[in-house]
Amino acid sequence: MKIKIRQRRIKGKGNAIANRLEGIQQSIGVTSREMAQLLATTPETVSRWRAGKTQPQPRLRDRLLQLGWLANELGELYLPEEARLWIFSPHKMIEGKRPADRIRAGDIESVLRIIAQLSDGAYV
């Protein structure tokens, strides 16, 4: 006897990667081009992920998942437009650098630490 295993898909919702991309964009108000910049890839690559034509390589998949975590945390503190400005503005806590530059360089952890401090009220 053969057992069929069916994958559950939500009609019209796209693939899991597309859903993550959409969630990040909604949380922090970034454009597709800015999303590509944060992930250190091209807008065309992000477009192919969104369309389900390709999947991110493990390194970029992991970075995307970390960015999703960061977006959720930042979304707890700011509205999307404010979160976007926060990401692209220089900050004293990272020597006048922008969180976007740290994220692009793969140093999401230092940005998450700052967000945690903001969340805890340690720095305003």
Backbone as a chain_set.jsonl record, in Angstrom:
{"seq": "MKIKIRQRRIKGKGNAIANRLEGIQQSIGVTSREMAQLLATTPETVSRWRAGKTQPQPRLRDRLLQLGWLANELGELYLPEEARLWIFSPHKMIEGKRPADRIRAGDIESVLRIIAQLSDGAYV", "coords": {"N": [[0.835, -1.155, 0.0], [0.59, 2.177, -0.888], [1.441, 5.231, 0.555], [0.389, 8.466, 0.393], [1.967, 11.502, 0.807], [1.079, 14.673, 1.485], [1.964, 17.966, 0.861], [1.143, 20.807, 2.638], [-0.089, 23.688, 1.333], [-0.662, 27.091, 1.379], [-2.958, 28.65, -0.449], [-2.11, 31.195, -2.688], [-0.275, 32.353, -0.996], [2.424, 32.065, -1.511], [5.899, 30.99, -1.332], [7.862, 29.751, 1.483], [10.215, 31.25, 1.862], [9.588, 33.578, 0.474], [7.513, 34.445, 2.093], [8.935, 35.025, 4.448], [10.58, 37.121, 3.536], [8.626, 39.045, 2.93], [7.534, 39.427, 5.497], [9.717, 40.568, 6.848], [10.036, 42.913, 5.391], [7.61, 44.171, 5.983], [7.842, 44.509, 8.749], [10.099, 46.188, 9.148], [10.012, 48.052, 7.165], [11.599, 48.151, 4.795], [12.726, 48.438, 1.375], [12.736, 46.247, -1.512], [15.217, 46.457, -2.762], [16.775, 47.514, -0.69], [16.578, 45.387, 1.057], [18.062, 43.458, -0.329], [20.528, 44.743, -0.181], [21.006, 44.665, 2.617], [21.278, 41.927, 2.933], [23.527, 41.42, 1.536], [23.476, 40.756, -1.209], [22.126, 40.609, -4.574], [19.426, 42.626, -5.946], [18.099, 41.199, -7.917], [18.545, 38.542, -7.217], [17.115, 38.372, -4.812], [14.588, 38.79, -5.859], [14.29, 36.452, -7.387], [14.214, 34.561, -5.316], [11.853, 35.354, -4.066], [10.0, 34.792, -6.044], [10.155, 32.076, -6.044], [11.854, 30.778, -7.733], [14.473, 30.144, -7.175], [16.334, 29.002, -4.311], [17.773, 30.415, -1.368], [21.321, 30.142, -0.838], [22.884, 28.247, 1.816], [24.379, 30.03, 3.559], [23.291, 32.585, 2.976], [20.634, 32.026, 3.477], [20.708, 31.585, 6.239], [21.496, 34.132, 7.064], [19.274, 35.571, 6.211], [17.308, 34.492, 7.916], [18.309, 35.342, 10.388], [18.086, 38.086, 9.998], [15.346, 38.237, 9.88], [14.707, 37.664, 12.554], [15.897, 39.896, 13.78], [14.327, 41.909, 12.605], [11.816, 41.334, 13.717], [12.338, 41.848, 16.429], [13.067, 44.581, 16.342], [10.733, 45.572, 15.315], [9.106, 45.45, 17.526], [9.749, 47.692, 18.889], [9.612, 49.94, 17.209], [7.645, 51.645, 14.688], [7.26, 50.59, 11.242], [8.398, 52.577, 9.382], [9.954, 54.119, 11.12], [11.682, 52.16, 12.082], [13.083, 51.535, 9.765], [14.468, 53.956, 9.32], [16.039, 53.9, 11.632], [17.71, 51.693, 11.147], [19.24, 52.602, 8.99], [20.589, 54.811, 9.924], [23.415, 56.488, 11.436], [24.906, 55.365, 14.538], [25.804, 56.043, 17.871], [26.462, 53.969, 19.608], [27.704, 52.109, 18.043], [30.102, 53.164, 17.188], [29.458, 55.366, 15.495], [28.696, 54.171, 13.165], [26.385, 52.702, 10.789], [23.637, 50.559, 11.558], [22.8, 49.07, 9.328], [25.149, 48.751, 7.85], [26.64, 47.082, 9.521], [24.968, 44.849, 9.551], [25.024, 44.09, 6.845], [27.69, 43.361, 6.671], [27.619, 41.025, 7.999], [27.529, 41.041, 10.723], [25.285, 40.751, 12.564], [24.764, 40.168, 15.17], [25.886, 42.197, 16.869], [24.172, 44.292, 16.339], [21.764, 43.217, 17.2], [22.319, 43.127, 19.938], [22.318, 45.843, 20.598], [19.652, 46.473, 20.054], [18.446, 44.889, 21.998], [19.334, 46.214, 24.283], [18.042, 48.665, 23.913], [15.428, 47.781, 24.108], [15.378, 46.931, 26.742], [15.568, 49.33, 27.956], [18.016, 50.375, 28.547], [19.488, 52.119, 27.055], [18.792, 55.077, 25.409]], "CA": [[0.0, 0.0, 0.0], [1.326, 3.422, -0.974], [0.904, 6.331, 1.347], [0.713, 9.751, -0.2], [2.209, 12.593, 1.741], [0.754, 15.922, 0.815], [2.45, 19.186, 1.479], [0.091, 21.786, 2.783], [0.262, 25.004, 0.812], [-1.722, 28.068, 1.507], [-3.14, 29.218, -1.766], [-1.864, 32.609, -2.817], [0.657, 32.855, 0.011], [3.804, 31.955, -1.962], [6.768, 30.039, -0.643], [8.286, 30.125, 2.837], [11.206, 32.321, 1.765], [8.843, 34.789, 0.1], [6.793, 34.885, 3.29], [9.925, 35.644, 5.349], [10.947, 38.408, 2.951], [7.48, 39.94, 3.121], [7.448, 39.74, 6.916], [10.799, 41.491, 7.175], [9.723, 44.206, 4.782], [6.513, 44.78, 6.731], [8.298, 44.866, 10.096], [11.078, 47.278, 9.203], [9.748, 49.019, 6.11], [12.649, 48.266, 3.777], [12.386, 48.088, 0.001], [13.416, 45.037, -1.999], [16.618, 46.81, -3.017], [17.423, 47.618, 0.622], [16.658, 44.02, 1.568], [19.222, 42.864, -0.992], [21.709, 45.392, 0.395], [21.208, 44.123, 3.964], [21.664, 40.52, 2.823], [24.757, 41.373, 0.737], [23.216, 40.068, -2.467], [21.556, 41.513, -5.573], [17.962, 42.676, -5.992], [17.633, 40.13, -8.803], [18.555, 37.306, -6.438], [15.971, 38.439, -3.894], [13.402, 38.624, -6.706], [14.184, 35.016, -7.726], [13.763, 33.874, -4.097], [10.459, 35.712, -3.849], [9.22, 34.094, -7.06], [10.303, 30.642, -5.856], [12.688, 30.221, -8.805], [15.659, 29.592, -6.524], [16.387, 29.09, -2.853], [19.065, 30.975, -0.946], [22.377, 29.254, -0.369], [22.813, 28.182, 3.281], [24.899, 31.236, 4.222], [22.311, 33.656, 2.819], [19.42, 31.591, 4.184], [20.928, 31.857, 7.661], [21.484, 35.586, 7.232], [17.869, 35.966, 6.071], [16.611, 34.11, 9.146], [18.77, 36.266, 11.436], [17.48, 39.38, 9.708], [13.949, 38.107, 10.304], [14.705, 37.794, 14.019], [16.184, 41.294, 14.054], [13.148, 42.688, 12.203], [10.778, 41.125, 14.734], [12.748, 42.557, 17.643], [12.988, 46.013, 16.083], [9.314, 45.867, 15.134], [8.499, 45.608, 18.85], [10.113, 49.009, 19.397], [9.35, 51.022, 16.271], [6.824, 51.455, 13.499], [8.152, 50.249, 10.125], [9.179, 53.702, 8.85], [10.954, 54.483, 12.121], [12.668, 51.077, 12.105], [13.912, 51.709, 8.565], [15.385, 55.058, 9.599], [16.977, 53.448, 12.653], [18.674, 50.791, 10.516], [20.118, 53.305, 8.048], [21.186, 55.985, 10.571], [24.591, 56.219, 12.271], [24.621, 55.235, 15.965], [26.937, 56.215, 18.785], [26.809, 52.691, 20.229], [28.548, 51.335, 17.121], [31.138, 54.079, 16.694], [28.949, 56.211, 14.416], [28.37, 53.379, 11.972], [24.967, 52.392, 10.619], [23.313, 49.137, 11.719], [22.745, 48.448, 7.997], [26.509, 48.359, 7.455], [26.987, 45.915, 10.345], [24.158, 43.719, 9.068], [25.574, 43.692, 5.537], [28.994, 42.716, 6.912], [27.386, 39.745, 8.676], [27.607, 41.233, 12.176], [23.926, 41.001, 13.044], [24.773, 40.024, 16.635], [26.111, 43.479, 17.547], [22.947, 45.078, 16.171], [20.78, 42.615, 18.108], [22.657, 43.55, 21.306], [21.845, 47.224, 20.758], [18.189, 46.416, 20.117], [18.114, 44.353, 23.326], [19.545, 47.307, 25.247], [16.934, 49.6, 23.726], [14.23, 47.124, 24.616], [15.481, 46.906, 28.201], [15.615, 50.69, 28.436], [19.369, 50.692, 29.007], [20.021, 53.199, 26.242], [17.729, 55.726, 24.634]], "C": [[0.896, 1.24, 0.0], [0.627, 4.485, -0.142], [1.352, 7.629, 0.696], [0.891, 10.781, 0.904], [1.983, 13.878, 0.974], [1.341, 17.084, 1.589], [1.306, 20.18, 1.505], [0.598, 23.134, 2.293], [-0.938, 25.915, 0.979], [-1.826, 28.793, 0.178], [-2.918, 30.722, -1.74], [-0.853, 33.174, -1.828], [2.114, 32.726, -0.41], [4.601, 30.944, -1.157], [7.226, 30.589, 0.712], [9.293, 31.276, 2.812], [10.511, 33.632, 1.407], [8.079, 35.337, 1.3], [7.735, 35.567, 4.281], [10.317, 37.031, 4.838], [9.848, 39.439, 3.176], [7.356, 40.369, 4.579], [8.508, 40.739, 7.348], [10.476, 42.877, 6.628], [8.597, 44.909, 5.534], [6.973, 45.259, 8.101], [9.197, 46.099, 10.126], [10.999, 48.223, 8.013], [10.806, 49.18, 5.047], [12.111, 47.884, 2.403], [13.095, 46.789, -0.383], [14.897, 45.298, -2.245], [17.388, 46.903, -1.697], [17.571, 46.25, 1.271], [17.876, 43.319, 0.969], [20.515, 43.44, -0.42], [22.018, 44.807, 1.775], [21.712, 42.689, 3.935], [22.954, 40.325, 2.015], [24.581, 40.51, -0.511], [22.598, 41.075, -3.431], [20.032, 41.537, -5.49], [17.376, 41.561, -6.873], [17.563, 38.79, -8.067], [17.361, 37.267, -5.49], [14.676, 38.237, -4.671], [13.203, 37.152, -7.084], [13.735, 34.208, -6.508], [12.27, 34.095, -3.907], [9.537, 34.958, -4.818], [9.287, 32.575, -6.915], [11.134, 29.984, -6.94], [13.959, 29.59, -8.267], [15.495, 29.716, -5.018], [17.732, 29.689, -2.474], [20.054, 29.88, -0.571], [22.36, 29.276, 1.16], [23.297, 29.437, 4.009], [23.886, 32.381, 4.149], [20.984, 33.297, 3.48], [19.545, 31.905, 5.674], [20.9, 33.357, 7.947], [20.051, 36.117, 7.14], [17.083, 35.656, 7.348], [17.022, 34.998, 10.314], [18.163, 37.651, 11.24], [15.999, 39.371, 10.086], [13.798, 38.272, 11.8], [14.906, 39.258, 14.411], [14.965, 42.16, 13.727], [12.02, 42.545, 13.215], [11.094, 41.902, 16.0], [12.615, 44.07, 17.468], [11.537, 46.457, 15.904], [8.556, 46.009, 16.442], [8.737, 47.007, 19.405], [9.636, 50.158, 18.517], [8.31, 50.628, 15.229], [7.757, 51.201, 12.322], [8.993, 51.413, 9.591], [10.264, 54.138, 9.816], [12.056, 53.43, 12.192], [13.626, 51.205, 10.922], [14.929, 52.83, 8.78], [16.445, 54.656, 10.62], [18.083, 52.602, 12.026], [19.684, 51.546, 9.649], [20.739, 54.588, 8.617], [22.429, 55.592, 11.367], [24.207, 56.191, 13.756], [25.901, 55.306, 16.78], [27.409, 54.87, 19.347], [27.64, 51.785, 19.325], [29.505, 52.276, 16.384], [30.685, 54.916, 15.496], [28.636, 55.475, 13.129], [26.857, 53.119, 11.932], [24.736, 50.901, 10.891], [23.265, 48.407, 10.371], [24.113, 47.964, 7.555], [26.973, 47.134, 8.235], [26.246, 44.672, 9.86], [24.735, 43.193, 7.762], [26.896, 42.953, 5.698], [28.844, 41.38, 7.643], [27.451, 39.833, 10.186], [26.233, 41.62, 12.728], [23.889, 40.956, 14.568], [24.975, 41.353, 17.353], [24.881, 44.367, 17.446], [21.851, 44.528, 17.086], [21.048, 43.006, 19.557], [22.164, 44.97, 21.576], [20.324, 47.248, 20.877], [17.744, 45.895, 21.474], [18.289, 45.427, 24.399], [18.439, 48.347, 25.142], [15.65, 49.051, 24.331], [14.2, 47.122, 26.145], [15.515, 48.304, 28.811], [16.98, 51.137, 28.897], [19.968, 51.871, 28.253], [18.899, 53.77, 25.413], [18.339, 56.705, 23.664]], "O": [[1.839, 1.339, 0.786], [-0.598, 4.611, -0.143], [2.543, 7.856, 0.478], [0.064, 10.903, 1.808], [2.615, 14.133, -0.051], [1.226, 17.166, 2.812], [0.596, 20.365, 0.516], [1.599, 23.65, 2.79], [-2.08, 25.524, 0.74], [-0.89, 29.464, -0.256], [-3.458, 31.432, -0.892], [-0.605, 34.38, -1.833], [2.983, 33.245, 0.291], [4.044, 30.148, -0.401], [6.996, 31.756, 1.03], [9.227, 32.176, 3.649], [10.819, 34.677, 1.981], [8.007, 36.55, 1.498], [7.372, 36.575, 4.887], [10.379, 37.992, 5.605], [10.121, 40.574, 3.569], [7.102, 41.539, 4.866], [8.228, 41.653, 8.124], [10.627, 43.883, 7.321], [8.636, 46.128, 5.701], [6.534, 46.312, 8.564], [9.078, 46.946, 11.01], [11.843, 49.108, 7.873], [10.908, 50.249, 4.444], [11.164, 47.106, 2.286], [13.955, 46.303, 0.351], [15.736, 44.442, -1.961], [18.519, 46.428, -1.599], [18.561, 45.979, 1.951], [18.633, 42.662, 1.685], [21.482, 42.71, -0.202], [23.171, 44.49, 2.066], [22.481, 42.277, 4.803], [23.413, 39.197, 1.835], [25.412, 39.659, -0.825], [22.554, 42.268, -3.134], [19.418, 40.579, -5.02], [16.29, 41.05, -6.599], [16.637, 38.006, -8.272], [16.679, 36.249, -5.381], [13.761, 37.575, -4.181], [12.074, 36.663, -7.098], [12.956, 33.265, -6.651], [11.518, 33.162, -3.627], [8.437, 34.543, -4.451], [8.551, 31.86, -7.595], [11.127, 28.759, -7.063], [14.466, 28.619, -8.83], [14.63, 30.44, -4.525], [18.722, 29.494, -3.179], [19.674, 28.829, -0.055], [21.865, 30.239, 1.746], [22.673, 29.858, 4.983], [23.65, 33.067, 5.143], [20.287, 34.175, 3.988], [18.614, 32.421, 6.292], [20.344, 33.793, 8.956], [19.662, 37.005, 7.899], [16.283, 36.475, 7.802], [16.186, 35.369, 11.138], [17.772, 38.308, 12.205], [15.465, 40.376, 10.555], [12.875, 38.938, 12.268], [14.189, 39.792, 15.256], [14.616, 43.051, 14.501], [11.343, 43.522, 13.536], [10.215, 42.542, 16.577], [12.105, 44.757, 18.354], [11.16, 47.565, 16.287], [7.485, 46.615, 16.478], [8.012, 47.458, 20.292], [9.293, 51.228, 19.021], [8.119, 49.45, 14.927], [8.933, 51.559, 12.389], [10.192, 51.245, 9.369], [11.368, 54.488, 9.399], [13.23, 53.767, 12.344], [14.832, 51.006, 11.066], [16.108, 52.675, 8.462], [17.612, 55.027, 10.49], [19.259, 52.779, 12.342], [20.853, 51.167, 9.586], [21.345, 55.363, 7.878], [22.494, 54.49, 11.911], [23.298, 56.904, 14.181], [26.925, 54.719, 16.433], [28.607, 54.658, 19.54], [28.215, 50.801, 19.791], [29.69, 52.204, 15.169], [31.469, 55.144, 14.576], [28.341, 56.101, 12.11], [26.156, 53.3, 12.928], [25.553, 50.07, 10.496], [23.652, 47.241, 10.29], [24.235, 46.896, 6.955], [27.622, 46.249, 7.678], [26.819, 43.587, 9.771], [24.914, 41.986, 7.597], [27.187, 42.023, 4.945], [29.833, 40.684, 7.878], [27.432, 38.806, 10.866], [26.062, 42.702, 13.291], [23.071, 41.634, 15.189], [24.303, 41.616, 18.35], [24.581, 45.116, 18.375], [21.095, 45.298, 17.68], [20.107, 43.198, 20.328], [21.654, 45.26, 22.658], [19.776, 47.966, 21.713], [16.776, 46.397, 22.045], [17.476, 45.529, 25.318], [17.954, 48.851, 26.154], [14.892, 49.771, 24.98], [13.147, 47.288, 26.761], [15.494, 48.453, 30.033], [17.105, 52.162, 29.566], [20.861, 52.547, 28.764], [18.142, 53.031, 24.784], [17.617, 57.361, 22.913]]}, "num_chains": 1, "name": "protein.A"}
